[in-house]
């Protein structure tokens, strides 16, 4: 199962428009905030990217995670509708390959949304702040960190959608996980490793050690979730 085939299938759904509109909406958050309340941030001592993400990232991350949940539900809804998944099982295609193709597509679209958001942050920095010569290196560091912490959320969302044949059940579980993540205390490192909570973290240049711990946590979660997907497919097949 190739990613190009997955792309063709989602053309019939709202997957692509959802990420496009959601990415534009998230990118508009820092621009609108600076246009309305720029005086609150211009005299702060941190670097411009840290200021903008500190003020706006919680809302932007919320939109990103909701996009991931909705996108995952749409991807698997196309498979379970009209028993398409059952028909595909008769073909020489592994379910893990289908899962991987959907994960690559979701990761690509999430990266596309992050690029739009990085562009909005760049626009704000150019318009309202003085930026240094290493600006784009810092920007890549901040958004690269956010992208990495978003990966466990993507895989878990797809795993939930794969497990639930009813799209509304997987959507409900995803939304509950998102709002649970927003209520977890950010000072508790163990709780903040919840996959739906990790995208809310912002890279902090003054505490690189903690950021590295989150990177290790994200990599470990990816390995565990990949193993969980393989086990889930084998267990489900044994009961069918």
C-alpha positions, -999 to +999 in steps of 0.1 A: +000+000+000+017+032-012+013+067+002+002+079-032-027+055-031-037+068+003-035+103-010-059+094-038-083+079-014-084+109+009-093+132-020-128+120-015-129+131+021-123+163+040-088+153+051-068+177+029-091+207+034-092+201+071-054+203+074-052+233+051-079+253+069-067+241+103-031+251+095-042+285+083-062+290+115-033+280+137-009+302+118-033+332+122-032+329+160+002+347+166-005+373+139-039+383+153-025+383+189+004+405+179-019+428+159-042+433+189-018+431+219+017+437+206+026+461+234+024+432+259+053+413+242+077+439+227+096+446+259+100+410+271+136+399+276+134+365+257+141+360+220+112+367+197+104+331+188+103+321+225+080+351+232+056+343+204+054+306+211+051+312+248+021+334+242+004+314+214+016+278+213-010+264+236-038+274+213-018+265+182-009+231+196-046+224+205-056+231+169-028+208+157-037+179+179-074+183+170-064+182+134-045+150+140-074+133+157-099+144+130-075+134+102-069+099+117-106+093+120-112+103+084-084+081+072-098+049+088-134+058+082-127+054+044-114+019+052-143+007+074-171+022+053-188-004+031-165-031+047-136-019+026-111-031+052-126-066+051-122-067+013-086-055+015-078-084+039-083-107+010-055-090-009-018-097-003-015-065+018-004-064+054-024-042+077+008-028+092+017-015+057-017+002+055-011+018+089+024+029+079+011+046+047-016+064+067+010+075+093+033+089+066+005+108+050-007+123+084+029+131+093+034+149+060+002+170+064+011+178+100+045+190+089+027+211+062+006+228+089+038+234+110+055+250+081+026+275+077+028+282+114+065+287+112+059+312+084+034+331+105+060+333+134+086+345+109+062+372+096+055+384+132+093+385+140+101+405+110+073+430+115+074+435+153+109+424+165+145+427+157+159+393+146+194+380+147+215+364+120+208+329+134+170+334+133+162+306+108+184+281+127+165+289+159+132+287+141+141+252+128+152+241+162+119+252+178+096+237+152+117+206+147+113+199+184+075+205+181+073+182+151+092+154+169+069+156+200+039+155+177+048+121+163+036+099+192+003+117+192-001+109+154+007+072+159-016+069+189-045+087+171-041+063+141-040+033+165-072+044+182-089+049+148-077+016+136-092-001+166-126+015+164-147+007+133-171+036+142-156+069+134-176+087+161-162+064+188-126+071+178-133+108+175-149+108+209-119+090+224-095+114+207-113+145+219-114+132+255-077+125+253-070+160+240-089+177+268-074+154+293-040+165+281-049+201+286-058+195+323-026+176+332-001+196+353+028+208+331+052+206+360+048+168+363+073+153+338+058+118+339+022+130+332+034+154+305+047+123+286+012+115+277+013+114+239-016+139+235+001+163+260+036+163+245+027+185+215+019+213+240+056+215+251+078+243+238+115+241+233+133+260+261+168+270+252+176+277+288+168+241+299+181+219+271+184+189+295+146+188+300+140+192+262+164+162+256+144+141+281+112+149+261+130+138+229+140+105+245+105+101+258+090+107+223+114+081+207+106+055+234+068+061+229+071+057+191+088+023+196+062+012+221+033+023+199+047+006+169+050-026+188+014-021+201+001-018+166+018-050+155+004-069+185-031-054+180-033-066+144-022-101+154-047-103+183-076-089+162-069-115+135-070-143+160-106-133+170-119-128+135 
